Amino acid sequence: MWKKSELREAPAPLEGPVVGTVIGGTIIWFVLFLGQLPFYGWYADHGHAWWVWSCLAGGGLGLVGIWYVRRRDAAIKRAAAAADTES
């Protein structure tokens, strides 16, 4: 068992193209939904209709995620600009 004094500090989080990643994932969810929609009858007959609705839910949550990460990105940029003007 590790002692608390042996634990290391967590590394700084990596920043990347978060907005683009969330937009790409949301597009994929909606494409999957639209691709499965013509086969809804087959999915329903075999008890897999939830697959179609899961893709729609993923796309809807992705829209919320896009809103969230765009606001977060704007807040980070505002904070960086404020920090630059204080220096």
Secondary structure, 3 states (H helix, E strand, C coil): CCCHHHCCCCCCCCCCCHHHHHHHHHHHHHHHHHHHHHHHHHHHHCCCHHHHHHHHHHHHHHHHHHHHHHHHHHHHHHHHHHHHHHC
